[in-house]
Amino acid sequence: MSPKDFYTLNGRIKTEEICLKSGTTWSYFDQFVRGKRRPSVELAIKLVKASANELDFVSLMNCKEAA
């Protein structure tokens, strides 16, 4: 699922836990939710693993809005 769907379904507390496990912060993840940034490939893989595959790699890589 996309970062936005993950956050909507799971809320901030669980999302923050996944961020910590992945070595990132909630505020950085929030930029993915809002389509302002996309994670590095390495971080996307860590987020997918930390979320037990609930987050989708392709959705993470496509979360940035088109310019």
Backbone torsions as a table, in degrees:
resi	resn	phi	psi	omega
1	MET	NA	160.9	-177.8
2	SER	-73.9	162.2	176.3
3	PRO	-57.1	-41.1	-179.6
4	LYS	-64.7	-44.5	178.2
5	ASP	-64.9	-39.7	178.7
6	PHE	-60.5	-47.4	-179.8
7	TYR	-63.9	-44.1	-179.6
8	THR	-61.3	-42.6	-178.0
9	LEU	-74.1	-39.6	-170.6
10	ASN	-103.9	-17.7	179.8
11	GLY	81.8	175.8	-173.3
12	ARG	-71.8	-39.3	-175.6
13	ILE	-61.6	-50.0	179.6
14	LYS	-65.8	-38.3	179.2
15	THR	-62.9	-41.5	177.0
16	GLU	-62.6	-38.3	177.7
17	GLU	-61.7	-43.3	178.6
18	ILE	-64.6	-39.8	178.0
19	CYS	-60.8	-47.2	180.0
20	LEU	-61.1	-42.6	178.4
21	LYS	-62.7	-28.1	-177.0
22	SER	-91.8	-8.7	179.6
23	GLY	83.8	27.0	177.2
24	THR	-129.8	-178.8	-177.8
25	THR	-112.8	162.5	176.1
26	TRP	-60.9	-42.6	-175.8
27	SER	-63.9	-34.8	176.9
28	TYR	-70.6	-44.2	177.9
29	PHE	-60.5	-37.9	179.9
30	ASP	-59.7	-29.5	176.5
31	GLN	-67.5	-30.1	174.3
32	PHE	-70.5	-42.6	179.7
33	VAL	-58.1	-42.2	-176.6
34	ARG	-86.5	-0.2	178.1
35	GLY	74.7	22.5	-178.7
36	LYS	-89.9	-25.3	-178.7
37	ARG	-145.2	170.1	168.8
38	ARG	-130.6	150.4	-178.6
39	PRO	-76.4	164.6	170.9
40	SER	-68.2	163.1	177.7
41	VAL	-58.9	-43.3	-179.6
42	GLU	-60.4	-46.1	179.7
43	LEU	-67.4	-39.2	178.3
44	ALA	-59.6	-43.1	178.6
45	ILE	-62.6	-42.9	178.6
46	LYS	-63.1	-40.8	179.1
47	LEU	-65.1	-41.6	178.0
48	VAL	-61.6	-46.9	179.7
49	LYS	-63.9	-45.3	-178.1
50	ALA	-64.3	-28.9	-179.6
51	SER	-90.6	9.1	-177.3
52	ALA	55.1	44.4	178.0
53	ASN	66.4	16.6	173.9
54	GLU	-72.1	-41.8	174.1
55	LEU	-76.9	143.1	-177.4
56	ASP	-102.5	128.1	-178.5
57	PHE	-56.9	-47.1	-177.9
58	VAL	-62.9	-41.9	178.1
59	SER	-63.4	-39.2	177.1
60	LEU	-63.1	-40.8	-177.6
61	MET	-74.8	-17.4	-179.5
62	ASN	-107.6	13.9	-172.1
63	CYS	-79.5	-14.4	-179.9
64	LYS	-78.7	134.3	178.2
65	GLU	-63.3	145.9	176.0
66	ALA	-68.0	138.2	-178.5
67	ALA	-74.4	NA	NA
